[in-house]
């Protein structure tokens, strides 16, 4: 006779083993457990997850697709390590993409969208003044960026914005290490952007969006350099 327990569906993970490994390694990379340029040793990582190398290599392919690692024939796997110029160029492209998003939103002139953007930015300020957790602040800025690209209604633009943020995740992890003054400055720039959007000033909003991204780039690179110097001395 079937019991209530046996009649219930067996819980299953929403992620495959490969996806779980990729997710854990991605978290390690963006939180600085593995630094840019550091080699990932297959044998050690396979032992850590208690798996064979086959699913691990599939996980590596997912991470390489997202720009977090580089798989080099005969040389193994390393965390992506962009030069300073490459990082600056990636941030510049991301800044232009974000500017394109806000211009499209202004052109649509949807009051509900503008209200949602204003609410999200007010939420950043409230989180800052309440001394919110660094992870919460990073997640809130990521959600704001995703919302802006989604509001354009252009899935290709949304995909590009997501892709470039993914490639710069290691540098965005430093957002949470900023001082309250740095967060306030970032919030001010976001505020300038939404104020221009509300005035239907597409070019002003685009310029403000670019300033937000490039200010983040400068700060993240500064802290990344400091961490790299400490790592070299260790």
C-alpha positions, 0 to 999 in steps of 0.5 A: 500500500502506498504511503503519503511519503511514497506518493509524493514526488522525489525532490530533485536538484534544479541543477545538474552536477556539472552546473552545481560544480560550475556555480560553486567555482564561479562563486570562488572566483568572484569572491577571490578564493581563486585570483586572476591568472591562478591555475585550477588543478583538475585533480585537486578540484575533482577530489574536492567535489568527489567527482571524476574529471569528465563532469569537471571539464564540462563545468570548466566549459561553462565557466569559459563560456562566461569568461571566468576561466581560460582553457589552454591546450597543454597548459591547463585551466587558469582564472581569466586574467585580463590586462589593465587595458583589456579590463578598461576596454570591457568596462567601456563597452559595458558603459556604452551598453548601459547608456544605450539601455537608458536611452531606449527606456527614455524613448519609450517614455513608460512612466511605470518603468521610470517609477521602477528605476527610481524605486530601485535607486532609492532602494540602493540609497536606503540600503547604504544608509542602513549599513546593509550587507555587502552582498545585498548591495552587490545583488541590488546593483546587479538587479538594477542593471538587469532590470534596465537591460530587460526594460529595453525589450531587446533580448540581444541588448539584454544578452550583451549587458549580461555577458559583459557583467559576467566577464567582469564579475571578479572586479565587481566583487570589489563593490562590496568592499567600498566605504560608505562614502564610495557607495554614496557617490555611486548612488549619487551618480545613479540618482543623476541618471534617473533624474535625467531619465525623468526629464526625458533627457536621453543624452544626459541619462546616457552620460550619467550611466557611463559615469556610474560604470567607469567610476566602478571600473576605477575603484575596482581596479584600484582594489584589485591592484592592491589585492594582487600586490598582497598576493605577490608578497604572500 
